[in-house]
């Protein structure tokens, strides 16, 4: 039995759903009553995720950066039932001085974060438009809102997604399809714990400019995601919700 059945009868597709924020969002969607399909590149990781998600969850192995796979992924996902919620969470990162960032580095990040997300959204939006309903959520980043050093490719990809969300919201709004973005701040993930353990000064800097004076949790992101795709947000589209403890407006 779900803890909160507000999404009962919905089918959510979550890319990058096997670990981290994607897994946290998949768990929250299941708890809200949705059937959830998680997509990722690594079969073993997805199999482990299913053990945590339970009988409401399914998995699809695939890479959205491989555009030749995207159409088949979308069709396979819809065989389990019409996808009424799409959470575009899959992404990759590259951190380096801009002058040391190669064209290949830049392209790899753009191909996954922006082009792959666009391609999958296009395919899923076809059926949403035909049904005249659906909710699309794109996970962006603080890098699309504030300047962050040494992440030129990542910033370009996430900023592109912010613009894409606004365009798609306008294009699909008349068909009952909502499109929104969620921009996580600094979240206490395993990766960030390792980073801050090695660089405590960076943690101090992050906390000093975060009004709530703490890191976020994956559950903070998951709760916001469920809200944005749920009927409670029925009159919200084209928006970007920063979930960052106030960092993007802090001084």
Phi, psi and omega per residue, in radians:
X1 nan 2.388 -3.131
X2 -1.330 2.672 3.119
X3 -1.271 -0.529 -3.101
X4 -2.614 1.882 -2.970
X5 -1.455 0.427 -3.052
X6 -1.121 -0.354 3.124
X7 -1.929 0.307 3.140
X8 -1.060 2.389 -3.106
X9 1.542 -0.088 3.131
X10 -1.638 2.643 3.051
X11 -2.084 2.037 -3.107
X12 -1.850 2.369 3.050
X13 -1.926 2.119 -3.071
X14 -2.089 1.993 3.093
X15 -1.447 2.597 -3.052
X16 1.063 0.621 -3.002
X17 -1.544 0.083 -3.057
X18 -1.513 -0.370 -3.071
X19 -2.508 2.978 2.949
X20 0.938 -2.372 -3.085
X21 -1.132 -0.607 3.118
X22 -1.076 -0.760 3.121
X23 -1.159 -0.715 3.121
X24 -1.071 -0.730 3.116
X25 -1.179 -0.688 3.102
X26 -1.068 -0.742 3.099
X27 -1.046 -0.794 -3.106
X28 -1.147 -0.654 3.104
X29 -1.145 -0.723 3.062
X30 -1.069 -0.762 -3.138
X31 -1.111 -0.477 3.114
X32 -1.493 0.059 3.017
X33 1.777 -0.040 -3.093
X34 -1.382 2.639 2.848
X35 -1.413 2.401 -3.007
X36 -2.241 2.290 2.987
X37 -1.938 2.130 3.118
X38 -1.768 2.404 -3.117
X39 -2.022 2.419 3.072
X40 -2.905 2.992 -3.078
X41 -1.483 -0.405 -2.990
X42 -1.935 2.003 -3.082
X43 -1.051 -0.747 -3.094
X44 -1.119 -0.655 3.119
X45 -1.154 -0.739 3.137
X46 -1.166 -0.681 3.111
X47 -1.081 -0.705 3.085
X48 -1.137 -0.682 3.125
X49 -1.090 -0.697 -3.129
X50 -1.082 -0.584 3.092
X51 -1.096 -0.547 -3.138
X52 -1.492 -0.436 -3.057
X53 -1.576 -0.521 3.094
X54 1.586 -2.956 -2.963
X55 -1.205 -0.237 3.124
X56 -1.389 -0.091 -3.003
X57 -1.922 2.592 3.033
X58 -2.278 2.968 -3.139
X59 -2.311 2.650 3.015
X60 -2.364 2.181 3.100
X61 -1.559 2.187 3.125
X62 -3.140 2.900 -3.090
X63 -2.187 1.982 -3.084
X64 -1.208 -0.296 3.080
X65 -1.255 -0.331 3.060
X66 -1.570 1.668 -3.002
X67 -1.081 -0.403 3.098
X68 -1.181 -0.331 -3.137
X69 -1.595 -0.341 -2.882
X70 -1.102 -0.791 3.139
X71 -1.046 -0.761 3.140
X72 -1.150 -0.683 3.090
X73 -1.039 -0.805 -3.133
X74 -1.085 -0.774 -3.135
X75 -1.130 -0.712 3.135
X76 -1.145 -0.712 3.111
X77 -1.059 -0.706 -3.082
X78 -1.292 -0.273 3.072
X79 -1.153 -0.452 3.103
X80 -1.430 -0.039 -3.098
X81 2.298 2.627 -3.138
X82 -0.930 2.301 3.110
X83 -1.383 1.964 -3.135
X84 -1.720 -0.279 3.124
X85 -2.341 2.206 3.054
X86 -2.087 2.145 3.077
X87 -1.947 1.886 -3.139
X88 -1.526 1.613 -3.074
X89 -1.960 -0.396 -3.070
X90 -1.041 2.424 3.127
X91 -2.950 2.926 3.078
X92 -2.365 3.014 -2.952
X93 -2.445 2.649 2.997
X94 -2.556 2.107 -3.127
X95 -2.038 2.040 3.121
X96 -2.950 2.790 2.980
X97 -0.933 2.408 -3.118
X98 -0.975 -0.697 -3.110
X99 -1.188 -0.298 3.114
X100 -1.767 0.012 -3.136
X101 -1.523 2.061 -3.099
X102 -1.405 2.900 3.050
X103 -1.032 -0.677 -3.135
X104 -1.142 -0.717 3.084
X105 -1.038 -0.830 -3.099
X106 -1.102 -0.803 -3.092
X107 -1.111 -0.681 -3.122
X108 -1.046 -0.750 -3.135
X109 -1.207 -0.782 3.128
X110 -1.092 -0.729 -3.100
X111 -1.048 -0.700 -3.133
X112 -1.418 -0.995 -2.956
X113 -1.223 -0.661 -3.038
X114 -1.868 -1.008 -3.055
X115 -1.164 -0.781 3.125
X116 -1.101 -0.733 3.104
X117 -1.098 -0.760 3.102
X118 -1.044 -0.817 -3.056
X119 -1.094 -0.784 -3.141
X120 -1.180 -0.727 3.120
X121 -1.052 -0.753 3.109
X122 -0.992 -0.799 -3.084
X123 -1.198 -0.739 3.141
X124 -1.237 -0.613 -3.127
X125 -1.149 -0.410 3.102
X126 -0.985 -0.881 -3.093
X127 -1.324 -0.568 3.070
X128 -1.074 -0.766 3.137
X129 -1.080 -0.744 -3.133
X130 -1.124 -0.631 3.134
X131 -1.455 -0.208 -3.104
X132 1.049 0.713 3.043
X133 -2.897 2.694 3.086
X134 2.635 2.784 3.112
X135 -2.358 2.218 3.138
X136 -2.027 2.238 3.124
X137 -2.109 2.278 3.139
X138 -2.003 2.218 3.109
X139 -1.556 1.990 3.135
X140 -1.794 -2.296 -3.021
X141 -2.967 2.780 2.969
X142 -1.032 -0.433 -3.141
X143 -1.141 -0.291 3.059
X144 -1.541 -0.115 -3.072
X145 -2.020 -0.545 -3.134
X146 -2.358 2.773 3.120
X147 -1.354 2.200 3.123
X148 -2.204 2.284 -3.059
X149 -1.112 2.528 2.879
X150 1.174 0.432 3.113
X151 -2.319 0.899 -3.057
X152 -1.052 -0.830 -3.112
X153 -1.142 -0.782 -3.140
X154 -1.085 -0.775 3.130
X155 -1.077 -0.768 3.130
X156 -1.072 -0.741 -3.115
X157 -1.167 -0.785 -3.097
X158 -1.265 -0.591 3.062
X159 -1.161 -0.665 3.060
X160 -1.067 -0.688 3.110
X161 -1.121 -0.655 3.117
X162 -1.041 -0.787 3.107
X163 -1.153 -0.680 3.133
X164 -1.071 -0.717 3.123
X165 -1.020 -0.785 -3.130
X166 -1.107 -0.761 -3.136
X167 -1.117 -0.812 -3.102
X168 -1.142 -0.623 3.104
X169 -1.064 -0.718 3.116
X170 -1.213 -0.742 -3.072
X171 -1.191 -0.687 -3.011
X172 -1.782 -0.099 -3.089
X173 -1.006 -0.695 -3.118
X174 -1.159 -0.238 -3.140
X175 -1.822 0.238 3.074
X176 1.350 0.279 -3.137
X177 -1.843 2.125 3.125
X178 -1.690 2.526 -3.138
X179 -2.361 2.117 -3.122
X180 -2.388 2.888 3.099
X181 -2.120 2.649 3.034
X182 -2.251 2.199 -3.083
X183 -1.942 1.752 3.118
X184 -1.187 2.515 2.957
X185 -1.507 -2.558 3.112
X186 -1.435 2.052 -3.017
X187 -1.963 2.504 -3.093
X188 -1.404 1.383 3.047
X189 -1.768 2.974 3.103
X190 -1.021 -0.721 -3.131
X191 -1.102 -0.801 -3.126
X192 -1.185 -0.588 3.086
X193 -1.047 -0.760 3.130
X194 -1.126 -0.740 -3.141
X195 -1.077 -0.837 -3.071
X196 -1.266 -0.485 3.075
X197 -1.132 -0.665 3.128
X198 -1.397 -0.371 -3.053
X199 -2.393 1.251 -3.095
X200 -1.076 -0.468 3.104
X201 -1.136 -0.595 3.089
X202 -1.140 -0.725 3.092
X203 -1.070 -0.773 3.108
X204 -1.029 -0.711 3.141
X205 -1.132 -0.768 3.130
X206 -1.080 -0.833 -3.098
X207 -1.166 -0.585 -3.104
X208 -1.151 -0.511 -3.137
X209 -1.806 0.194 3.076
X210 -1.842 1.942 -3.078
X211 -0.945 -0.608 3.135
X212 -1.405 -0.096 3.004
X213 1.002 0.651 3.026
X214 -2.696 2.849 2.961
X215 -1.373 2.711 3.033
X216 -1.363 2.923 3.056
X217 -1.975 2.749 3.052
X218 -0.972 -0.561 -3.141
X219 -1.192 -0.551 3.048
X220 -1.037 -0.762 3.132
X221 -1.191 -0.757 -3.095
X222 -1.092 -0.734 -3.141
X223 -1.101 -0.732 3.122
X224 -1.155 -0.666 3.133
X225 -1.105 -0.798 3.131
X226 -1.062 -0.727 3.093
X227 -1.018 -0.850 -3.038
X228 -1.157 -0.522 -3.139
X229 -1.613 -0.084 -3.030
X230 -1.591 2.923 3.067
X231 -1.056 -0.356 3.107
X232 -1.115 -0.382 3.126
X233 -1.878 0.534 -2.996
X234 -1.070 -0.396 -3.126
X235 -1.908 0.414 3.113
X236 -2.026 2.109 3.022
X237 -2.647 2.622 -3.113
X238 1.304 0.223 -3.070
X239 -1.707 2.719 2.967
X240 -2.112 2.072 -3.140
X241 -1.753 1.904 3.029
X242 -1.298 2.227 3.044
X243 -2.013 1.443 -2.856
X244 -2.467 0.242 -3.124
X245 1.125 0.292 -3.139
X246 1.596 0.106 -3.048
X247 -1.010 -0.678 -3.061
X248 -1.259 -0.212 3.064
X249 -2.045 0.043 -3.131
X250 -1.371 2.916 -3.134
X251 -2.151 nan nan
